[in-house]
Structure formats: structure tokens, C-alpha cells
Amino acid sequence: MMISGKNRIKSHMTLEYDFTGIRLLECSLIPVDWHVSVQVVALNPKKKSIEEAEFDSTIAYQKLFFWLDTNLPNVILVDVNSEDDLYLANLSSNIMLYCPGEPFDDVFIKLLHAKMVALSEGKLLIGEMELKGSDSTMKYSYALDEENYDLPETTKEYYTEGEARDSKPWWNRDDGFSFEFIRPPDVTISNEELFKDIVDPMIEFNRSIRDAADKHIGIVKEPARIVQVEKWIPKKV
């Protein structure tokens, strides 16, 4: 049973997602099939109408799915503290997921949970999450306790080999990424100029939502179909 403040929540939705990726550990590429499930509850903090609250929670639910579907298939989990592993990950065209430590599932589940909280923007309560990888007999469970993930709160705390574009780590940002954009050494131009060609995939998601609203397609009353947008391909800097 989920608890929000002093309230016990008896009814919730469960978001489930399956994906295949790679755990990069001590220069070994370990293919893994993952299954993640997380309890979610629609919120209405601004006391909107029932229809508006349902619409907001539906979009937030689809937003989570869009981020998962954009970043996790064929993802490479890499410890940014390992110079060799980070070098190998950068040789691939796969999307990377930066970890502030060895990329085991006890860390991975916290990163995913924190990212979902950031993406939901208070429109969904993110409850208990479960994560199971095919390379382990263990299934991890995680529920946020007093908003303390025991994760670095700034990019500088966990990425020390260069200067990142963003001060917040990717898991605390409401954007479409699972890694950081790092300034090359000896570059003097501004971040705006250096990263001007980088497009957040969430911009395309939001554009699709606005287009749908402009066409008056109505409010979907339960999370179902994901908004279809063009698959985002990362550009390396």
C-alpha cells in the first residue's frame, strides 16, 4: 500500500517496461534483459477540475513512457569513475546512462526512480519501484523515504574528469537525457554556442502534445497509447 504524507493510498496504477541493454563493468560488456515496474498515482496539487487533472496525469504518464522508450533500449550503463569503461562506452553509438558508481541494479533503480520523479513534475506520485536484471537472481525494490536518494546532488560531485553543461545531474533534471554533456578541454566558447545543436527529445514530445491539443482530440481518461514522435538520435560533442 502506498503512503502519501499521512494518507494511505489503496488504489494505484503500475507502469511496466521491458528493455535490453548492456552493463559495462571492468571493461566487460554484459548484455542484460531488464524488467522495471513502478507504482504511480495521479495527483492534483493545484486543485484543477477532474478533467484537467486526468489530462495532466495522462500526459505525465505518457511522458515517462517516452523517456523510457527513448533512452533505455540498447542503453549502456557505465560508471563514470572508471576511465577505461567510460572510454569504451564513448566508442559506441548506443545511448549511455551515467552512473555515479558501479552500474549494479541497486544504483540503477535509484537513478530511474529519481528521474521519474523529476519528469512527473508533481503530477504523478512515484511509488515503489521494482527492477530485475537477467544477469542476477535478485530483484531490487525501492521506495523513496523522505526524498533522500543518497545520490550526488550536483554534477561536479560525481563527474570529475571535466566540466558538464548542467549543474544538476541528469537524474534530477526534467529533460530527455540519461547522461551529461561535457565541455572538451581548452574550449573557450560559451555553453550556448558549444551545445547549440543539441536538441532535448522532450521538446519534440511537448510539441506533439501541443499539436494534439490544438486539434481538439479530447482528453484520454486513462494512460494508454504513447504519443508517437520521431525517434531521437543523440549527437556526440
N, C-alpha and C positions, 0 to 999 in steps of 0.2 A: 504494500500500500504506500502511495506517495504522500509526503507531508509537505505542505507549503505554509511556513510560519506555524501557527497553532492549528491549522486546518488539515484534516485527513482527507485526501482525495481518493474516492472509491472507484472512479472511472477514469481511464486514460486510453490514449492510442499508443500503439507500438510501431515505430519505424524500423524496418528491417532492410538490410542491404548486404549483398554478397559481392566480393571482388577478389581478384587475384593480383598479387604484387610480388615484390622482392624485398627481403630483409638482407641488407648489406652489413655483414659483421666480420671484422678482421679479414677483409679482402675476399670473403666468401659470399657468393650470390646464392641466396636461399629462396627458392620460389615458394610462395605461401598462398593458400586459399583462405580468405578470412570471411567470417560472418559477424556482422555487428547488428545489434538491436538496441533500441533506446526508447524509454517511455517518454511520451510528450503529452502535455495538456495545454489546451488553448487558454490564453489569458486575455483579460480586457482591462488593463490598468487605467485607461483614460475614460472608462465608463461610456463607451460608444454604444450605438444600437446593436442589437443582436446580429443584424445582417452585416454591419460594418465589422464587428468583432470576428464573425465567422469568415468574412473575406480576408481580413488581416492574417488570421491564423492559417488559413488555407495557403496564402501566398508564402508565409513563413515556412510552412511545411514543404512546399514545393522548392523553396529556396535551399533548404537543407539537402533535398534530393539532388538538386542541380549541382551544388558544391561537391557532394559525394561522387556524382557521375562524371564530373569534370576532372577531379583530382585523383581519385583512388584507383581506377582500373589501370593496371600495369605500373603502379607507383613504386618508387624505390625509397625505402626507409633508410636513412643514413644518419649516423652520429656525426655532427659537425665538429666534434672534438677530435675525431680521427682523421688526420691529414690524408692518409692513404685511401681510406674509404670515401672521403669527400671527393678526392681526385678521380677515383673510378666512377662515382656517380655522375660527375660532370662530363664524362666521356660519352654518356648515354643521352639519347633524346627523350627518355622517359621523364615524366614529371617526378620531382623529388619531394620528399616530405622530411624536413629538417627536424632532427631530434636533439634535445639538449643532453643527451646521454646515449648509452647503448640502446638500439631500437627494439627492445623487447616489448611485449604487449602490455606490461604494467605501466610503461611510459606512454605507449601509443594510445591507450584508452583514455588517459587524462588529456592528451593533446586533442583527440577527437571530441571529447566532451566539452572542453573549453571552447573549441572552435564553434561547435553547435550553439553554445550559449551566446557567443558573440554574434553569430549570424541571425539568431532568432530575434534580436533587438527587443527583448522583453515581451514579445507577442506569443511566445511559447515557453512553458516551463519544461526544461530539460531534466528528466528524472534519472532513474538508474539506467546505466548502460552496461551491456554485456558484449564481450569480444572474444572470439575463438579463432585461433590460427591452426592450420592443418599440420604445422611442424611441432605442435605441442599437445600434450594430453590435457593441459589445463585450460579452463575458460575463466577469463577475468571479468569481474563485476566492479562497477564504480558508481558511487552516488556522491554528489558534491555535498560537503559538510562545511557550512559557514563560509562558503565562497573561497576556500583555500585549497588550491590545487598542488601546492608545493612545487611550482614551476617558476622559472625565471620570469620576472615581470617586465624586463626590458631586453631589447635585442643585444645590447652590449654585454649583458650578464652571461649570455650563452654563446654568442658568436664573437670570438676574439681575434680572428685572423684578418679582419678587415672592417670597414665601416659600412653599415647597412643603410639602405634608403629610409627605412622606417624605424622609429624608436620602439614601437610596440612589436613584440614577436608575432608571427603570423597567426598563432592560435588565439590571440587576444584581439585580432582585427576583424572587422566586418567587411571582408573582401574575398576574392575568389582564389586566393593563393594558399600554398602549403609550404612555402619556403621564403627566403629573403632575397632581395636584390642588393648585391654588394658592389660598392664602388671599386673599380680597379685602382691599384696603387699609382700614385703620381698623376692622377687626373685632377685637373683644376676647375673644370666647368661645373655648373650647378647641377643639383639632382634633377631639377625640372628639365634641363637640356639633356642630361645624360640618359634619363629614362623616359623621354618624351614618346617613344614608340611602344612603350609597354601599356597594354590595354587590359584593364581589370575585366575578367569574364563576367563579373556580376553586372557590369554596365549593360551588356547585351541582354542579360536576364531581366533587368529592370526596364529596358526598352521594350522587351516583348510584353511585359506586364502592362506598361502604359498603352501600347498599341491595342492590346486586348480590351482594356478599359475604354479606350476611345471608340471601339467598335460596338460597345454596349452588349458584350456577350453574356452579361449577367454574372451572378455570384454562384460559385460552386460551393455547395454546402458541406462537403466533406473532402478531405485531402485525397486526391486520386491521381489524375494524369499529370505528368510533369510537363511544364512549359517547354516546348521544343525550340531550342536555339542552336545556332551554328556551333559545332564543337570547337573549343578553344585550343589553340596550339601555342605553347609557350615559346617566347623568343629569348635566346641567350644573349646576355650582355657581356 
